[in-house]
Amino acid sequence: PMKYRGIFCVVSCSRFILHIPSEERDNAIRVCFQIELAHWFYLDFCMQNSPGLPQCGIRDFAKADILKRWYMKDVQKVLEQWKEYKMGVPTFGAIILDETLDNVLMVQGYLAKSGWGFPKGKVNEDEAFHDCAVREVLEETGFDIRDRICQKTYIEQRISDQLVRLYIIPGVPKDTKYHPKTRKEIRNIEWFSVDKLPCHRNDMTPKSKLGLAPNKFFMAIPFVRDGPGRWADRLIVQ
């Protein structure tokens, strides 16, 4: 098991588990979401405030004695069940287009191997779909689409049994400044020419025009395959 130095780190991480309502402590899935919050806190704050602490993924983090004693023994099995549950949670976000509709805003995850996709994230319990899209776009880009979003103007796909809905937000100036609200989640935010994005996994257009392999856009491909014609059609209909 991993060893963590510093009382601050121990107390700070374990409090995410301690504060779970008593009626939810037997729900392993619910506990895993709190473990995830604790892991983010560890990466964002503990490692910066306590140099020398090891960097780790959530699997190793969840096996730490300071957390494991609070919730479960079969960590591996529960984490697999949690991952399956998360894959079934719908995600909502936005396709943000410039004033010409020729360029689209994309975000890159923080990890070194992360690809490019549209800003989006999982819906919270009892959260309206369009509210989730507004929240996630704001968190990942710092841009508020609340006054621009139309609840009927969206494209959605089912990817690996997960519903993904992206609201179409046109007419955003390219000189808009973007700053992620979350720490260590988004590495880059950039505009991409729509005609340089891949329409399928073997489409080498981005390789020749951007120097990026098509698999760097694998999460966006299902939507790019339908656009920009379908995106524009949705805007005209509304």
C-alpha distance (Angstrom), angle and dihedral (degrees) to the residues before:
residue distance angle dihedral
P1 . . .
M2 3.79 . .
K3 3.77 120.9 .
Y4 3.79 120.2 -142.1
R5 3.74 122.6 -159.3
G6 3.76 124.2 -143.3
I7 3.79 132.0 46.5
F8 3.81 89.7 -122.8
C9 3.78 92.1 60.6
V10 3.81 94.6 45.9
V11 3.78 94.5 49.1
S12 3.79 94.8 41.4
C13 3.79 95.4 51.2
S14 3.78 97.7 41.0
R15 3.81 92.5 50.8
F16 3.81 89.7 72.0
I17 3.80 87.4 64.2
L18 3.78 97.2 38.1
H19 3.80 92.4 55.2
I20 3.80 95.2 57.3
P21 3.84 109.1 117.7
S22 3.79 110.4 -101.9
E23 3.81 92.4 -118.4
E24 3.82 90.4 58.7
R25 3.80 100.4 46.0
D26 3.80 92.3 91.4
N27 3.80 90.7 54.5
A28 3.81 103.9 93.7
I29 3.81 93.1 -167.4
R30 3.79 91.7 54.0
V31 3.79 90.2 48.6
C32 3.81 90.9 51.1
F33 3.79 90.8 57.9
Q34 3.80 88.4 55.0
I35 3.80 90.0 47.9
E36 3.81 87.1 54.4
L37 3.81 90.8 53.1
A38 3.79 90.0 48.8
H39 3.81 90.2 50.0
W40 3.80 91.8 52.0
F41 3.80 89.8 49.0
Y42 3.80 90.2 50.4
L43 3.81 92.5 51.5
D44 3.80 95.4 42.2
F45 3.79 102.0 41.4
C46 3.80 115.6 5.5
M47 3.79 95.7 54.1
Q48 3.79 91.7 48.3
N49 3.80 94.7 47.0
S50 3.80 95.9 41.9
P51 3.83 110.7 43.2
G52 3.78 113.2 -153.1
L53 3.79 97.7 39.2
P54 3.82 110.7 133.5
Q55 3.79 121.4 -107.8
C56 3.78 111.8 -126.8
G57 3.77 144.8 167.7
I58 3.76 122.5 -112.4
R59 3.82 93.0 -97.3
D60 3.80 93.7 60.7
F61 3.78 91.2 38.1
A62 3.81 91.8 54.3
K63 3.82 90.1 53.0
A64 3.80 92.8 59.3
D65 3.80 113.1 119.9
I66 3.80 92.8 -128.3
L67 3.81 89.5 63.7
K68 3.80 105.7 24.8
R69 3.77 94.0 62.3
W70 3.79 89.9 62.7
Y71 3.76 101.5 56.3
M72 3.81 127.1 6.2
K73 3.77 149.2 -1.8
D74 3.81 103.6 -150.2
V75 3.80 96.0 61.3
Q76 3.80 96.8 164.1
K77 3.81 94.6 52.4
V78 3.78 94.4 46.1
L79 3.80 93.0 48.0
E80 3.81 90.1 52.8
Q81 3.81 90.4 51.1
W82 3.80 89.5 48.2
K83 3.81 92.1 51.1
E84 3.80 90.2 52.1
Y85 3.79 90.4 49.5
K86 3.80 92.0 49.7
M87 3.79 91.2 51.6
G88 3.80 88.5 59.9
V89 3.81 94.8 53.1
P90 3.85 110.7 100.9
T91 3.79 117.9 -118.0
F92 3.79 128.0 -148.2
G93 3.77 133.5 -168.1
A94 3.78 142.9 125.7
I95 3.78 145.9 -82.9
I96 3.80 100.6 -142.0
L97 3.81 113.8 -160.7
D98 3.78 130.4 -172.1
E99 3.79 124.8 -123.0
T100 3.81 92.7 -84.1
L101 3.83 93.4 47.3
D102 3.81 86.4 -132.0
N103 3.81 96.9 104.5
V104 3.78 130.6 54.2
L105 3.80 130.7 -161.9
M106 3.80 116.3 -121.4
V107 3.78 135.5 179.7
Q108 3.79 131.3 -145.7
G109 3.78 121.9 -145.7
Y110 3.79 119.3 -116.4
L111 3.80 98.3 -112.1
A112 3.79 116.7 93.2
K113 3.81 94.4 -115.8
S114 3.79 95.7 44.0
G115 3.78 118.5 128.7
W116 3.79 132.1 -144.5
G117 3.78 125.2 -86.7
F118 3.76 144.7 145.4
P119 3.82 119.6 -72.7
K120 3.80 107.1 -96.2
G121 3.78 143.6 127.4
K122 3.79 147.0 -179.8
V123 3.78 121.5 -63.2
N124 3.79 118.8 -114.9
E125 3.77 122.7 -129.0
D126 3.84 111.3 -75.5
E127 3.83 91.2 2.1
A128 3.82 118.4 139.7
F129 3.80 112.9 -116.7
H130 3.81 95.7 -121.3
D131 3.82 90.7 45.5
C132 3.81 88.9 55.3
A133 3.81 90.1 51.9
V134 3.81 91.5 50.1
R135 3.81 92.1 48.1
E136 3.79 95.7 46.8
V137 3.81 94.8 46.4
L138 3.80 90.1 48.8
E139 3.82 91.9 48.9
E140 3.81 94.7 47.5
T141 3.81 100.5 38.6
G142 3.80 108.2 14.8
F143 3.83 88.1 -124.2
D144 3.82 118.7 127.1
I145 3.81 112.7 -142.8
R146 3.82 96.0 173.6
D147 3.81 94.1 109.0
R148 3.81 91.9 43.8
I149 3.79 103.4 45.1
C150 3.80 121.9 104.2
Q151 3.79 112.7 -161.7
K152 3.82 91.7 -144.9
T153 3.79 97.8 48.1
Y154 3.78 107.7 83.8
I155 3.78 146.0 110.4
E156 3.78 119.5 -137.5
Q157 3.77 135.3 -171.9
R158 3.77 135.2 -179.5
I159 3.79 107.7 -128.5
S160 3.82 117.3 -174.6
D161 3.83 89.3 -20.6
Q162 3.80 91.6 -51.6
L163 3.80 120.3 118.5
V164 3.81 112.5 -130.9
R165 3.81 117.7 -174.3
L166 3.79 122.6 -176.9
Y167 3.80 121.2 -170.3
I168 3.80 114.5 -143.4
I169 3.80 113.4 -122.0
P170 3.84 111.6 -175.1
G171 3.77 132.9 -175.3
V172 3.80 101.3 36.9
P173 3.84 112.4 154.2
K174 3.80 113.2 -115.5
D175 3.80 91.4 -134.5
T176 3.82 91.5 63.9
K177 3.81 111.2 127.2
Y178 3.80 117.6 -123.4
H179 3.79 127.4 -161.9
P180 3.83 122.6 168.4
K181 3.79 114.5 -123.8
T182 3.79 92.9 -153.3
R183 3.79 125.2 73.8
K184 3.81 122.2 -119.2
E185 3.80 94.3 -7.1
I186 3.81 103.3 96.7
R187 3.81 121.5 39.3
N188 3.81 101.3 178.1
I189 3.80 140.5 10.1
E190 3.80 117.8 -161.9
W191 3.79 144.0 159.1
F192 3.81 115.9 -115.9
S193 3.77 128.3 -165.7
V194 3.80 105.6 -114.9
D195 3.80 93.2 -137.9
K196 3.80 90.6 58.6
L197 3.82 94.4 58.0
P198 3.83 121.8 96.8
C199 3.81 120.2 -103.5
H200 3.80 92.9 -162.5
R201 3.79 137.5 11.2
N202 3.82 93.7 -95.1
D203 3.80 94.5 47.2
M204 3.81 105.2 118.5
T205 3.81 95.0 -169.0
P206 3.83 94.1 109.4
K207 3.80 90.2 46.9
S208 3.79 92.7 56.9
K209 3.81 97.7 36.8
L210 3.81 103.4 31.8
G211 3.78 104.9 19.8
L212 3.81 89.8 -120.1
A213 3.80 127.3 120.6
P214 3.82 116.0 -118.5
N215 3.81 91.0 -116.4
K216 3.81 87.6 68.3
F217 3.81 85.6 73.5
F218 3.81 99.6 39.7
M219 3.82 94.2 126.1
A220 3.81 91.4 51.7
I221 3.81 98.5 44.7
P222 3.85 96.4 86.1
F223 3.80 89.1 57.7
V224 3.80 98.0 38.3
R225 3.80 88.0 53.3
D226 3.82 88.1 64.2
G227 3.81 96.8 41.4
P228 2.88 162.3 127.2
G229 3.79 88.8 7.8
R230 3.78 94.6 47.5
W231 3.80 91.9 43.7
A232 3.79 89.8 55.4
D233 3.81 91.2 45.0
R234 3.79 90.4 55.4
L235 3.80 90.4 51.5
I236 3.82 92.3 49.6
V237 3.82 92.6 48.5
Q238 3.80 90.8 53.7
